[in-house]
Amino acid sequence: MNKPVKSFHVARDAEPGPLHGAVVAIGNFDGVHRGHRTVIGAALSRARKLRRKAAALTFSPHPRLFLRPQDTLFSLSSERNKMRLLATTGLSGALIMPFDAELAATSKEDFIEKILIGKFGIGGAAIGFDFHFGKNREGSPEYLKEQGARLGFAVDIVPPLEDEGRPVSSGSVRTALTQGAVVEATELLGAPWFVSGEVIHGEKRGRDLGFPTANLRLDPSCGLKHGIYAVRVGIDDMRYDGVASFGVRPTFDNGAPLLEVFLFDFDGDLYGQAIDVAFIGWIRAEQKFDGIEPLKLQMANDVTQAKGSLKRAGKAFPQLGEI
């Protein structure tokens, strides 16, 4: 396992700073799943041979959001969480390029010569088998490898990774999460999928029901299936088990989607505090109840099931670095 570096440098707007000359793993890295980590591993291996630093080269926003703004993209990780995940891989940092009209119109030749070489002075590159670049995605992995050989830097092309016949990809993770299959998502990611947010005030219904909750408003693009989940919550360096409901509260108001988390063995005020919520197990779909008492009985049963799921999962929680 690669050890996290003590100082993870995040460089923006084509100003590489101490990452100039690094071997770069290039990609969007949404979710930083096991396939991404294979590409990162190739960059780290090449960097060790060349005695250079290794860094991620990624883009913001996701190119699909820029090129097809009418589409909705379920982002697996916010930019900050992507950096926190990358900081645990052994990379020295990340180069974040703004994906805008100028970059979208850059030819494949200029992407290599003016950006990879001219701005970043890369010592090598690692890419996935399906990485394309330049105007109209005309640059292929093979083209980058050929030009690298001509211009003096090596390119490692990483083949597809599969898990029991499933492609390990951001798309596969998104599909699993839209089905509530968080255990499958964990297998693809290599760690539980998680979200972060600031605890907001809710309607205090959970407190009245005997299950006080910490409430988070997730990004509107979140495609996680509405339902009840076993979760593990990170608050600073502490971890707490819990059960969470994500959905529209059909028993009460059918309002905007909200994540409501009941923490076991916790008594404190979390309003305004940032927390991480990792999804460990699926319990049931969201449903409407005919009154408060049936709901309370079901919530007590949800707690029991969540505790069993969490016990089976051991100490599962994503490894996160400081940025």
C-alpha positions in Angstrom: 0.0 0.0 0.0 1.3 3.5 -0.9 1.8 5.7 2.1 0.2 9.2 2.2 2.7 12.0 1.7 3.1 14.4 4.5 2.2 17.5 2.4 -0.2 17.1 -0.5 0.1 20.1 -2.8 -3.0 21.3 -4.8 -2.1 23.4 -7.8 -4.7 25.3 -9.9 -4.9 27.2 -13.2 -1.8 25.6 -14.8 0.6 26.8 -12.1 2.3 23.6 -11.1 4.7 25.0 -8.5 6.6 22.1 -6.8 4.7 19.6 -9.1 6.5 20.8 -12.2 8.3 17.8 -13.8 6.1 15.2 -12.0 4.9 12.0 -13.6 1.1 12.6 -14.0 -1.8 10.3 -13.7 -4.4 11.9 -15.9 -8.2 11.6 -15.5 -11.3 12.9 -13.9 -11.0 10.6 -10.9 -14.6 11.0 -9.8 -14.9 8.8 -6.7 -11.2 7.7 -6.9 -12.3 4.1 -7.4 -10.0 1.0 -7.8 -9.6 1.6 -11.5 -8.4 5.1 -10.8 -6.0 3.8 -8.2 -4.5 1.4 -10.8 -3.7 4.4 -13.0 -2.3 6.2 -10.0 -0.2 3.1 -9.2 1.3 3.1 -12.7 2.3 6.8 -12.3 3.8 6.1 -8.9 5.8 3.2 -10.2 7.1 5.3 -13.1 7.9 8.2 -10.8 10.0 6.0 -8.5 12.0 4.7 -11.4 12.7 8.3 -12.6 13.1 9.6 -9.0 10.5 12.2 -9.7 7.3 13.2 -7.9 3.9 11.8 -9.0 0.8 13.9 -9.2 -2.8 13.7 -10.5 -3.8 15.9 -13.4 -7.5 16.4 -13.3 -10.2 18.8 -14.5 -12.9 21.1 -13.0 -15.7 21.0 -13.8 -16.1 17.5 -15.1 -15.7 17.9 -18.9 -19.2 16.3 -19.4 -20.8 19.1 -17.4 -19.1 21.7 -19.6 -19.7 20.0 -22.9 -23.3 18.9 -22.2 -24.6 21.5 -19.6 -28.2 20.3 -20.2 -27.3 16.9 -18.7 -27.3 16.1 -15.0 -24.2 14.3 -13.7 -24.3 12.4 -10.4 -20.9 13.4 -9.0 -19.4 10.8 -6.7 -17.1 13.2 -4.9 -16.9 16.9 -4.5 -13.7 18.5 -5.5 -12.6 18.8 -1.9 -13.3 15.1 -1.2 -11.6 14.0 -4.4 -8.5 15.8 -3.1 -8.8 14.2 0.3 -9.0 10.8 -1.3 -6.1 11.5 -3.7 -4.0 12.6 -0.7 -4.0 9.1 0.6 -2.6 7.4 -2.5 1.0 8.3 -2.2 0.8 11.1 -4.8 2.6 14.4 -4.0 -0.3 16.5 -5.2 -2.8 17.3 -7.8 -2.9 19.7 -10.8 -6.5 21.0 -11.3 -7.1 22.4 -14.8 -10.2 24.5 -15.4 -12.2 22.8 -18.2 -13.5 25.8 -20.2 -14.0 26.9 -23.8 -10.2 27.4 -24.3 -9.3 23.9 -23.1 -12.2 22.3 -25.0 -10.9 24.0 -28.2 -7.2 23.0 -27.7 -5.9 20.6 -30.3 -4.5 17.3 -29.4 -1.0 18.5 -30.5 -1.2 21.7 -28.3 -2.5 19.7 -25.3 0.7 17.7 -25.4 3.2 20.3 -26.4 1.8 23.5 -24.8 0.2 22.0 -21.7 1.8 18.7 -20.7 5.3 19.8 -21.7 5.2 23.6 -21.9 3.3 24.3 -18.6 3.8 21.2 -16.5 7.1 19.8 -17.9 5.8 16.3 -17.2 8.3 13.5 -16.6 5.8 10.8 -17.8 2.1 10.0 -17.8 -0.2 7.2 -16.8 -3.7 7.1 -18.4 -6.6 4.7 -18.6 -7.3 2.7 -21.8 -10.3 5.0 -22.6 -8.6 8.4 -22.0 -9.2 10.9 -24.9 -8.1 14.5 -25.0 -8.0 17.6 -27.3 -10.6 19.2 -29.4 -13.5 16.8 -30.2 -11.6 14.1 -28.1 -9.3 13.5 -31.1 -6.3 12.5 -29.0 -6.3 8.8 -28.2 -4.1 6.8 -25.7 -2.1 5.4 -28.5 -1.5 8.9 -29.9 -0.3 10.2 -26.6 2.1 7.2 -26.2 3.5 7.8 -29.7 4.1 11.5 -29.1 5.5 10.8 -25.7 8.1 8.5 -27.3 8.9 11.2 -29.8 9.1 14.0 -27.3 10.9 12.2 -24.5 8.4 11.0 -21.9 7.0 7.6 -21.3 3.2 6.9 -21.3 1.7 3.9 -19.4 -1.7 2.9 -20.7 -3.6 1.0 -18.0 -6.1 -1.7 -19.3 -9.6 -1.9 -18.0 -10.2 -3.3 -14.5 -13.1 -5.7 -13.8 -14.7 -7.0 -10.6 -16.6 -10.2 -11.1 -17.4 -9.3 -14.7 -18.4 -5.7 -13.8 -16.3 -2.8 -15.2 -14.7 -0.8 -12.3 -15.7 2.6 -13.5 -17.4 5.8 -12.1 -20.5 4.8 -14.2 -20.7 1.4 -12.5 -20.5 3.0 -9.1 -23.2 5.5 -10.0 -25.5 2.7 -11.2 -24.9 0.8 -8.0 -25.8 3.8 -5.8 -28.9 4.6 -7.8 -30.1 1.1 -6.9 -29.2 1.5 -3.2 -26.5 -1.2 -3.7 -23.9 0.5 -1.4 -22.1 -2.8 -0.7 -21.5 -3.2 -4.4 -20.3 0.4 -4.6 -17.9 -0.3 -1.8 -16.4 -3.2 -3.7 -15.9 -1.1 -6.8 -14.5 1.9 -4.9 -12.4 -0.1 -2.5 -14.0 1.8 0.5 -17.5 2.9 1.4 -18.9 5.8 -0.7 -19.3 8.9 1.4 -20.7 12.4 1.4 -19.8 15.5 3.4 -21.8 18.5 4.4 -22.6 21.0 7.1 -25.3 20.0 9.6 -28.4 22.2 9.1 -31.5 22.7 11.2 -34.5 20.6 10.3 -38.0 20.3 11.5 -36.9 18.5 14.8 -39.3 15.7 14.0 -36.6 13.1 14.8 -36.1 14.5 18.3 -39.8 14.3 18.9 -39.8 10.7 17.7 -36.9 9.8 20.0 -34.4 9.6 17.1 -32.7 13.1 16.9 -31.0 13.5 13.6 -28.1 15.5 12.0 -29.5 16.8 8.7 -27.5 17.4 5.5 -28.7 18.9 2.2 -26.8 17.0 -0.5 -26.0 18.2 -4.0 -29.2 18.2 -6.2 -27.3 15.9 -8.6 -27.1 13.1 -6.0 -28.6 10.0 -7.5 -28.5 7.8 -4.4 -31.7 5.7 -4.1 -34.1 7.1 -1.5 -34.1 4.8 1.5 -32.7 3.8 4.9 -29.0 3.0 5.3 -26.5 1.8 7.9 -23.9 4.6 8.0 -20.7 5.5 9.8 -20.1 9.1 10.5 -16.8 11.0 10.7 -16.7 14.0 13.0 -13.1 15.3 13.1 -11.1 12.3 14.1 -14.0 10.5 15.8 -16.2 7.8 14.2 -19.8 7.1 15.1 -22.2 4.4 13.9 -25.7 5.3 12.9 -28.7 4.9 10.6 -29.7 7.4 8.0 -32.7 8.2 5.9 -32.2 9.8 2.5 -35.4 11.0 0.8 -38.4 13.2 0.8 -40.2 12.1 4.1 -43.5 10.8 2.5 -45.1 10.3 5.9 -44.8 14.1 6.6 -44.2 16.4 3.6 -42.7 14.9 0.5 -40.3 17.8 0.5 -36.8 18.3 -1.1 -34.5 15.4 -0.6 -32.7 15.5 2.8 -30.2 13.2 4.5 -31.2 12.6 8.1 -28.6 10.8 10.3 -29.3 9.3 13.7 -26.0 8.6 15.5 -25.8 5.9 18.1 -24.2 6.7 21.4 -23.8 10.4 20.6 -25.1 13.4 22.6 -24.0 16.8 21.3 -24.8 19.8 19.2 -23.6 19.4 15.5 -25.3 22.4 14.0 -23.0 24.2 11.6 -20.4 21.4 11.8 -19.0 19.6 8.8 -19.3 15.8 8.9 -18.6 12.9 6.7 -21.2 10.2 6.2 -20.1 6.8 4.8 -22.8 4.4 3.5 -22.2 0.9 4.8 -25.4 -1.1 4.2 -28.9 -0.9 2.6 -31.8 -1.5 5.0 -35.0 -0.7 3.1 -36.8 1.6 0.7 -38.4 4.8 1.9 -42.1 4.4 2.6 -45.2 6.2 3.9 -46.6 5.1 7.3 -50.2 5.4 8.6 -49.3 7.3 11.7 -46.4 8.0 14.1 -46.5 4.8 16.1 -45.9 2.4 13.1 -43.1 4.7 12.0 -41.4 4.6 15.5 -41.7 0.8 15.6 -40.1 0.6 12.1 -37.3 3.1 13.1 -36.4 0.9 16.1 -36.2 -2.1 13.8 -34.0 0.0 11.4 -31.6 0.7 14.2 -31.3 -3.0 15.0 -30.7 -3.9 11.4 -28.1 -1.1 11.0 -26.2 -2.2 14.0 -26.0 -5.7 12.6 -24.8 -4.4 9.2 -22.2 -2.2 10.8 -20.9 -5.0 13.0 -20.4 -7.2 10.0 -18.5 -4.4 8.2 -16.0 -4.0 10.9 -14.3 -0.6 10.9 -15.0 0.2 7.3 -14.6 3.9 6.5 -12.8 5.7 3.7 -9.2 6.8 4.2 -9.1 10.5 3.9 -6.1 12.8 3.8 -5.6 16.5 4.9 -5.4 19.1 2.2 
